[in-house]
């Protein structure tokens, strides 16, 4: 069996990569809430919210683990 590594890199509901979200947030100095209004991230299923919070805080755009908070 082939072992696949987990790679989470986007808001799947709106197909927005965390890299793109970070670029927009930094370029326009947007908060997470403003970013949600702009790109739709966090407004679908909401599972991208903890990833986006970490992305905005750290600059990380690809995650190898499940983040729930």
N, C-alpha and C positions, 0 to 999 in steps of 0.2 A: 504494500500500500504506500502511496506517495504522501509524504508529510508536507502539508502546505502551511506556510507561515501566515499568521493573521496580519492583515494590512488594512487599516481603516483610515481613509484619506478624504472623506467627503460626507456632506449631507446628502443622503440618498433620496429623500423626498423631493428635493429641488435640484439635484445633481450639481451641487456647488462644491468644488474642492476646498479643503481647508486652506490650501495655499492661496487660492483666489480670495477667499473670505478675509484672510490675514492681509493680503495686499490692499483690498478695499478698505478695511478697518484702519490700517496704518496710514494709508494715503489720505483719508478723510477724517482721521481721528474720531472714529465711531465707537460707541459703546456696543456691547453685545445686543442690547435692545434696539439700538439704531441700525445695527447690522441686520438684525432680523427683519426690520421694516424694509430695508434696502434690498436684501437678497432672498428673503423668505426662510432662511435657515432658522431652525428651532420652532417653526410654526406648523410643521407637519406632524410627524410622530413624536418629535422632541428628543429622540435618542442622540442627536448630535450635540445637544447643549453642553454636556460636560466636556466633550472634546473641544468644542469651540472656546469654552472658558479657558481650558488649558492652552490651547493654541494662541489665544490672545495674550495670555500671561507669559508664555515661554517661547513662542515662535515655532513650536513643534507643529508639523503639518501632516505627519504620518504616525499612526499609533499602532503598536504591536500588542496591546492589551485592551481588555474590556474596561471601560471607565463608567461607573454608575453614579458618581456624585460630582 
